[in-house]
Amino acid sequence: MKSFKLYSIIAYLMLGATSAFAATSITQYGITWTFDKNYTVGQFANGDYYVVDPGSGVVITNVSNEFHAGTDLSTVDYDGTSLNVGAWSYSNQNPTQGWDSRMSGYNSAYNINKHLPYTLTSGNCLCTIESWLPTDPGTPYTGTRTRPSSKVFAILTCMSSDVGSTAFRPSYATGQKTIYYTTDLQTSLLPDLDAIPSTPLLSTVENYVKRPWVDLTYEYGSEYWRPNENFGIEEAYDSCTYQQKITNKYNDAILRLCIDSGDRTNLLYYLVQIGIDYYGLYQNGATWPSDGGHQMGYKFPILFSGLMLNDSGMLAIGELDVNDSSGRAYFQEDGDHFYVDQTAVDITNDDDWPTSGVDTRATLTPYTTDDIGTPEWGYRHSYQPHRDNADFTATYREINSGAGVGTALSALIFGLKTTWNHDAFFDYQDRYSKWPSNFYTKYTYVSQFTLEMWKAYRDGAPYVGYSKNLISKPTNLHIVE
């Protein structure tokens, strides 16, 4: 890999960084937090704001927004502000929250908007949501619950001192306030790959990732919470915040970071921030076990940020067992991908298999002994192996495999396959790209840019296992490992 050009980072630190200043209010993404007096404020490397606690706390006197300008936030329970993001997991899917009364777990006592003035102390952050209402122009909101129900999410972090513009924002998760710095970034590990015809503009992918990528609950419920504008989705529509779609946006951004074109400094900062936030959620108890297209895309951002920051804790997530103590996978990619063994053959050839819970919307094809050793994908494989189905049409296969293209390629480019520590995921993506033919035209769940990047930098790689489902081994090997 070539060395990343440091002049852009140096120029940013010398010329473009915003120095701390005194202010009575802060506005970001149309949300304004007003204080009772002047406080020292500043911006983290990703552009989010912090305010310095002088020792007695920072008094918030008002929270307002441009989206619902004029709305009395003291009486309306749609737009809300809560403190940090609480712990959530499979056993705690709906944590208590004060953001939106239409959503599970709402408690008005947690809505800071309804209890102003509020004293914010160091080590905490205000998390403010602007929600969609049925009367809003362009709203996707058509019923009591619509994915998404929120439009914008902004974070104001309270610090004990001025940390400067080289600091990354600490995670918004409760209790996780580790500070990382841009000066710790191992920029020499970034590649300078050649551009391909479909390479997007930096501004396009920056818009995907520059705002906080927030998850406020578990599984499919997170779709309701993800604010569409935070993910660069200007035109909201039902299920536009489906995690498979979000993962593809991240993949486009990380692969664009690999291309030697333009000043990639801000894009690097935004992507590292996402990994920091996901790691904070993990430290706070979050896991992302297999469930259709809802839980993919969390492991690689943590590993990437760990690589860039040389953080052993982030990198150590690759050492986790596939399943946690509850029996569900820590990460969807690990829980779904496996090598076919005799047990898989026995399960899918049992007379009870068609009625055991396997999704019968797809053609059911059992495994045979010829398939043993083949890298494979299965819906909730690690804790519900009876749902596995060898057929190409298996429900959710294309959704997961499409998003896996960019994830696997990115991990290979950055040399993280060994650290990831689950070879079945990578071997399966190589296998799937050859099965069936017309790989570059069959996908509807991945961008043209990611497909062309695979073709340029991975096409022709070997794969593990041979069966009736695999074509002959290619001879034009192009391996990124």
N, C-alpha and C positions, 0 to 999 in steps of 0.2 A: 504494500500500500504506500502511496505517496504521502508526503507530509501535508497536513491541512495548513492553509495559508493563515498565519498568525497575524498578519498586518491588519486584517479586518477587526479582529478582537482588540488589538492594541488601540486602533483608532477609536473603537467604540468606548473603551475605557477612558481614553484621554479627551475625546471630543463629544461623544454622544450620550454619556451617562448623565442622569439627572441627579444633581446634588440635593441633599436634604434641605428642607425649607420649612418655614412656619406657616400654618394654615388653620382656618376655622372650619374648613369643610374639604372633602375629597369627592370627586365625581369620576366614575369609571363605568363605561358601557351604559350610560344613561341613568345610573344609580348614584345618588348623592347621600353621603353620610355627613351630617352637620354636628360640630362640636360646640361646647359651651364657651370655648376660648381658643386661642392659638396653641397648637401643639406642633412638635417637630414631626414632619412626615417625610417619606421618601419612597422610592420605587425599587423593587427587586429587579433582578436581571431580566425576568420575563415580562416586566411592565406592571405587575400588580403592586398595589400600594401597601405601605405599613405606616403605623402611627406609633410614636414613642410614648410609653407610660412614664410620666415624670416621678412616679412613686406613689401617687394617690389615685391612679387610674385615669382613664380618658372618658369624659362624660359625653355620651351621644345624646343629642337633644332632638334629632329628627332623622328619619330615613325617607327618602322620596325617590321617584323615578319619572323619566320622561315618557315611558310607554303608557302609563296610566296617570298622566299628569292631572292633578286636581282631585284625584281619588283620596278620600279620607282613610288613610291606612289604619287609623285607630278603630275603625268599625268594620272594615272589609278584611276577610280572612283568606284572600287569594294570594296577594303579594305578602311575603313574610321574611323575617330575619331570625335566624337561630344562631346559637353559639357553637362553633365547630361542627363536625359531623360525627355523630356518635357511633359506637361499635355496632356492627351488624354482621350476621353470618346466617347460615342455613337455619340455625335454631332461633335466630332473632331477625326475622325477615323485615319487620316493620318497626324500626326504632321510633321512639317518641320524637316528634318534630313540631316546629312552629311555623312552617313555610306555607302550607296550603291546606285549608280545612277539608278539601275534597279528597285528600289522600289519606291512606291508612296511618294511624299513629298520631294524628294531629291533636295537640293540646295547646290551647291558647296561652297557657302560662309560659310556653316556650317561645312564643312569638314576641320578640323584643319590640317590634313595631307597636305593639299594644301596651307596652309597659315602659314608655319613655318618660323621663330621661333614664338612661342605662349607663352604668359605669363599666367600661371595658378594661380589663387588666392584662398585663403582659403574659404571653404564653397562650393567649386565646385569639380567635379570629371571628369576626362577624361574617356570616354567610347569608347573602341576601338574594332572594329569587323574585323575578317578575314572572307572573303566571299568565297563561292565555285565558281569556274570558270568552264566552260565546258571542259577545257583541264586538269583539276586536276585529278590525279589518284583516283579512288573510288568515284568520284563526283556523287551526286544525281541530279546535275543541268543538265536538258535536254531541257530547253526552256527559254523563257524570264522570267518566274517566276516558281520557283520550291520550294516546301516545304520540307526541309528548303533551304534557299539560303545562310545562314551563318553557319560557322563551329565553331568559337571560339569568345568569348566575354570576355574582361578583363577590370577591373576598377582600376584606380589610383585616390585616393581621396586626396585632398589638405586640410590640417588642419592648424589651427593657432598655434598649439602647439603639443608637443609630448604627445599623449594620452595613450601610453603604450599598451602592448599586451593583456590586459584584456578587452579592448574596442571592441565592435562589430562595424563593418563597418556601418556608417550611410547609409540610403537608397540612391540609385542612382537617385531618382526622384528629379526634380528641387525643391529647397527650403527646402527639408526635410532632415535636418542634425542632428537629435537628436542622442545623443550618449548613448548607453546602455552598461552595463558592465557585464562580467561573474560573478563578485562578487554579482550581484543582483539576480542571478538565484535561484529559489526555488527548488533546486534539491531534496528536501525531498518529492516532489509531484510525482517524477518519480517512476513507479512501477518496481518490480523485478519479472516478470512472468516467469514461467518455459518454457524452449525451447520446440519446437515441431519438428517432423522429418524434415520438409522442411525449417527450420530456415536458412536464408542465412548468409554468412560470413559478418562480419562488414565491411570489405574492399569492398565488393560488393555494399552494399547500400551506403557507404560513397562516392563511386565513382559517384553515382547518384546525390548527393546533395552538394558536396564540392565546386564546382565552382558557380559563381553567376547565379541564376535563373532569367533571364531577360525577361520582356515583354515590347515591344517597341510600340505596337499599340493594337488595339481593335479587338475582334472577330476572325474570321478565318484568318485574315491578320497576326495575331501574329505567326501563324505556320511558315510563311516564314522567320520571323526574329529569331525565337529561334535557337540558335547555338547548333547543335546536341551534340557536345562534352561537353558542359556545363551541359548536362543532362545525362552524362554517356553513350551516344549512340555513340559508336565508329564507327559502320558501318552505314553510312547515307543512307537513302532511302526515296523515296517520302512519305510524311506524317508521317515520324518517330517522328515528334515533335507535333503530334496531342495532344491536351490538355488532352484527356481521358487517353492517354498513360503516359503522364507526371504525372497526378494525381495518377495513379497506382504506379509509381516509388516512389512518396512521401509517399503513404500509406505503401508500403513495408518498407521504411526507418523508418517511425514513429513507426510502429508495431515492427520492430527489436529493436528500442530504448527501448521498454517495456520489453525486455527479458534480464534476469540477466545472461549475458554471455559476457566476454571480457570488455575492457576499452571503454565505450560508450561516453567518454568526447567529442571527436571531432565530433562524429555524432550529439550529442546534440547541439553543437555550430553551425554546418551547418544548422540544422533544424530551430533553433531560428533565424538565419540570414535570411532565406527565409521569415519568417513571418514579420521580420522588413522591408524587401524590399517591400513585398506586401502591408504592412500598409502604407509605404511611397507613393506608387502609389495611394492607396485609398485617402490619405490626399491631393494628387495632382489632384484629380478629377476622378480617374478611378473607374469604376464599372464593374461588370461581369454578365450582364443579360443573360437570357436563350437563347441558340442557339445551338441546337444539342449537340455535344460533345466538343464544343470549349471553354466554359466559366466555367467549373466546377473546384473545387479544390482550391479556393482562400480563402474561409472563414475560414476553420479550421486552416491553418497555421498561420493566424493572431491571432486567439483565443489561439492557443497553445503557441505562443510566448508571448502573453499577460499574460497567466497563469504563464509561467516560470519566466517572468520579473515583475509580479505583476503590469502590466501597465493598468491603468483604461481606457485609450483611446482605446487601442486595444480590450479590453474586451467589450467595449461599442458598438462595431459593432453589437453585438447580439440584441441591443435595437432598431436598425433601423427598420422602416417599411419594408415590403417586397419590395415595389417599390419605386424608387426615384421620384423626381418631374417631370421627363419626362415620367413617367408611366411604366418604365422598371425596372426589379428587380435589386437590388444591387448585389445579389449573385444568381447564377444559381440554386443551390440546393433549396433555399427558393422560387424562382419564379416558379419552376417546381412542387413542392410537395404540396398537398392540401388534404382536406377531401371532398369527393363527397357530393354535396348538391343538392337541387332541381333545382337550376340554371343549374348545369352540366347535369342533367337529361333532362331538357327542351332543352338545346342547342343541345345535341346529338340526340334528337328525333324529331327535327324540320325537315321538308321536305327539307329545303335548306342546311342542315348540310353537305351532301356529296359534295356539290359544294362551300362550304364556305372558302376553303383553307386548310382543313384537309388533311394530307398526305395520298393519296389513294394507295401508294405502299403497305401498310399493309391492312389486313382485317379490316373493319370498324365495331365496336361493340359499340352500344350506351349504356349509363348507364341506369339503371332502379331504381325504388324507393327502391328495395332491396339493392342497392349499397350505399345508403345514409349513411354517417358516415365512409365509408371505406377510409383508407389512400391510396392515389393514386399519380401517376406521370403523368404529361402532358407536352408535348413539348411547351414551352413558355406559360405555363398556366396563369401566373399572368397578362399578357397583351394581350394574344391571346387565350382565353379559347375555341374558336371554333376549335382549333387544337387538343383538347383532344380526346382521343380514348381509350375506356375501354379494347380493345383487347390486349392480351399478346404480339402480334407481332407488336404493335405500333412502328413506326419508331423511332429509337434512344432510345427506352426503355431499351434494354439490355446494350447498351453502358453506359448510365447513371447509371443504377442499378448496373452494375458491378463495376464501380468506387466508387459508394456509399457504397459498402460493407466495404472497408477499412476506408473510411472517417467516417461513422457512428460508426463503432467499436472503432476507435481511440478516437472519442469524448466521447463515453460512458466510455471507460477505464479511461480517464483523468477527468471524472466527469463534462464534459462541456455541457451536454445536456440542462440543464436549462439555462446556459449562452448563448448557441446557440439560444434558444428561437424560435424554429420552429419544434414542435413535429411531424408534418406530415412527415418530412424527415425521422426521426428515425422509426416511426411506419410503414412507407411504406417499409423500408429495412427489417424489421422483416416480414412483410407480403410477400414481394417478395421472401424471402428465403424459403417460404413454397408453392410458387405458380409459376409454377406447381412443381411437384416432380422432383427428380434428380438434386437438386440445386448444388451439388458438382461436377457434370459432365457437366452441360449445359453451364456454363460460358466460354466464349472465350475472355472476356474483363477484366479479373482480374487474378492475379498470384495464383499459387497453395498455396503459403505461406499465402497470405491473406485469402484465403478460409479456410485453415486449422486453422488459428487463429480464424476465425468466429466460426468454428465448436467447437473449444476448449473453447472459452470464451464468446460465445453468443448464440449458438444453443439452441433452445427450449424456447427462450424468448416469452412473450405474445405479442400480437399486437392488435391494435384498429380496430373495425369494423368487421362485418361478412357478407358475401354474398355468392353467388354461386361460386365465384372465390377462396374462402378460404377453406382450409381443417380444420378438427376439431382442437380445441385448444390443444396444447401439454401438457403433464403432467410432463415431465422431465425438469422443468424450470431451466435455468442457466442464471441468470440475472446479468449484469454488469452495475449497476446504483447506 
